[in-house]
Amino acid sequence: MHLIDLGLVDYRMALEEQRRAHAKVAARELSAALIVCSHYPVITIGRSAKPGSLLLTKREYAGRGIGVIEADRGGDVTYHGPGQVTAYPIFPMAAFGYDLHAYLRWLESAVISVLDEQGITACRMAGSTGVWVAERKIASIGIAVKRWVSFHGVSIVMKQSELENFSLIRPCGSNTPMTSIETELRRSVSRRSITSSLIRSLSYDHCQAAASGRGY
């Protein structure tokens, strides 16, 4: 698996990196790739966005230093910021029998494993995609698939300071309360530790092993 850690990066630059990696995986020049990063403040609008998910105008968001970008992923509206860890797996869907629901469940399992390592008990929510701690959402997932290779992915809220900006949208089109790793642990955590754990959980070898035994 080809690993790319972009650090803190503009969303558009990360999207271009995804497209380059996607082309190589689709052409079988790479077996798989994983991009990890954090973003400067930005709201992304997915293909299933509902009217009313944005609570401010684009000019008002810009006044707060937050960009607004339409994204070619599934899902509704979400926020990305420096206090989150985002991962974009560029994986062939053959590993999941071309079952996108199975892939989504595997992504959720990977995040639940990361949080478990931190001492946080997380779960799925029936009928919704993402990861929750009780009724509070801690990770958002939105994917796209072209030529049976995935892109876009998962974002975990790490820093408590990020929660204020989530109040400026209806995350994933709902009024679900958001939480963060720091909020749940009541202490600070490092990006390095969360990123390392997420890379392990999302490794392509782990993906193939889980998929072959349907361990998600």
N, C-alpha and C positions, 0 to 999 in steps of 0.2 A: 504494500500500500504506500502510495506517495503522500507524504505529510507536508502540508504547507501551513506554517504559523505566521499570519500576517500582523499579529499584534493589534494595535489600535489603528483602524483604517477607515477611510470613507466607504460608505456602502456601495457606491458605484464601482469603486476600484475592486472591492471584493467580488462583486458580480462579474466583472471582466475576468477575474482570476478563475471563478467558477466556470465560465464559458470556455476558457482555454483548457482547463482540466477536463471538462465534460467532453470536448472534442477529442481529446487524447484517449479517454476511456472508451468512448463510443467507437473509435477507430482501432481499439485494442492495442494501442501503443502503451497504455498503462492498464494494469488489472483493476485498479481502483485508486481513488484519491480522497483525502480528507483535509479540508481547509478549516482552521480554527482562527478566531479573531474576536475583537470587540469593535464596536462602531462608535463614531461620533454621533451625537443625538440625531435620530431620524425616525420618522414614522413611515412604515411601509403599508401599502394598500394592496391586499391580495385580490385574487380574481372573484372571490365570493363576498366582497365587502358590501355591507348594508348601508343604506342611507342613514345618517345619524351616528355612525361609528366615530366620525371626527366631530369633536365638540367645539373646535375653534376653526377659524379660517386659515388658509395657508399663510396669509400675511401675519396673522397673530402668532402662528407657530414660528415663523421666521423671526419675529420679534423676540422670541424666547430662545433663539439659536437652534431651533429644531427644523430639520428638513422634512419634506413630505415627498415620497416617491411611490409611484405605482410599480408593483412587483409582479412578475409572471409566475407566482406561486399560488397554491391553493390557500384557502383560509380568508380571514377578514383583515382587520386592521390590527397592527401591533406596533410597539415602540422598541427601538434598540438604542442602547447607550453604552458608555464606557464601563459601567458597572455590571455588565452582563458578559457571559461567555457564550459565543455563538459558534456552532459547528455546522459545516456544510459537507455531508458525505456525498461523494460522487461515485456511486456504486451501481454495478450492473444488477438489474432486477431479476436476472436469472437465478441469483442466490436465494430469492424468495419465491421461486416458482411463478414469477411475474404477478405476484399478489401484492398490490399496493397497500391493502389493509394490513397484511402481515408485516410489511416493512414499517408502517406507522407504529404498530404494536411493539416492534423490536426497538424502534427509537425511544418509545416511552420506557421500555424496560431498561435501556441503557442509562437513561437519565435517573430513573429510580435507583439504579445501582450506584451511580455517582453520589446521590444524596444520602443513600444508606451508609456509604463510607464516611460521610460527614456526621453521621448520627441523626439524620433526619428521616423520619418515616413518611414516605410519599406514596401516592397511589394514582391510578387512572380514575377518570370520571365517566360513568356509563353514558354513551351517546355523544361524547366530546373527545376531541384530540388534544393531548397535552398532558401535563403532570401537575398534580395538586398535593398540597399538605392540608389535610382535612378539606375545608371548603375554599381554601385559598390557592390560587394558581401560582406556580413557581416557574414553570417552563412552558413555552409556546412552541408549536411545531407547525410548519407549513412547507410543503414540498412541491416539486414539479418533476415530471419525468418526460424525457424526450429520447427517442431511439432506445427506449427501455434502459436508460441510465438516469439515475436520480440527480437532482441538484436542489438548492435551498436546503432547509434542514431544521435545526433546533436551537433555541436560545434559552439559557438558564439565567434567571435574575440572581445576581450575586450580592450586590451592594444595596443596602437599605435606602440609600440616597436616590436610587432610581425610581422608587415607588411614586414620588410626587409627579413625575412626568406621565406615568400611566393614568393618573387621574384626569389627564387632558384628552383622553380617548375612551371609547368603550372597547376594552381589549377583546379581540376576537368577536366583536359585535355583541357583547353582553356586559352586564354590570358585575361580573365576577370580581371579587376582591383579589388583588395581587399580593404576593409576599416575596421575600428574598431569603437567601441562605443566611445572611447576617441577621435578619429579623428573627428567624426561627432559632438560631443558635445563640443570639444575644452576644455576639462577639464578631470581630472582624475576621475575614478570611482572605487568602491571597489568590490572585488570578492564577498563579503558577500551579497551585495545588489543585484547583478545580479543573484547570485545563488538562493537566496531566491525567487526572482521573477520567475525564471525558474522552481523551484520546484512547486510553486503554479500553474503555467500555465500547467505543465505536470503532475499534480496530477491525479491519476487513477479515482477518483470521477469526476473530470472535464472532463476527457476523456470519461467516460461513458455517462455523461450528453450531451456532444457535439455530440457524436456519435449517441445517440438515436434521437437527433433532427437534425442530419447532419449539425451541426453548425461549419463548417470549409470550 
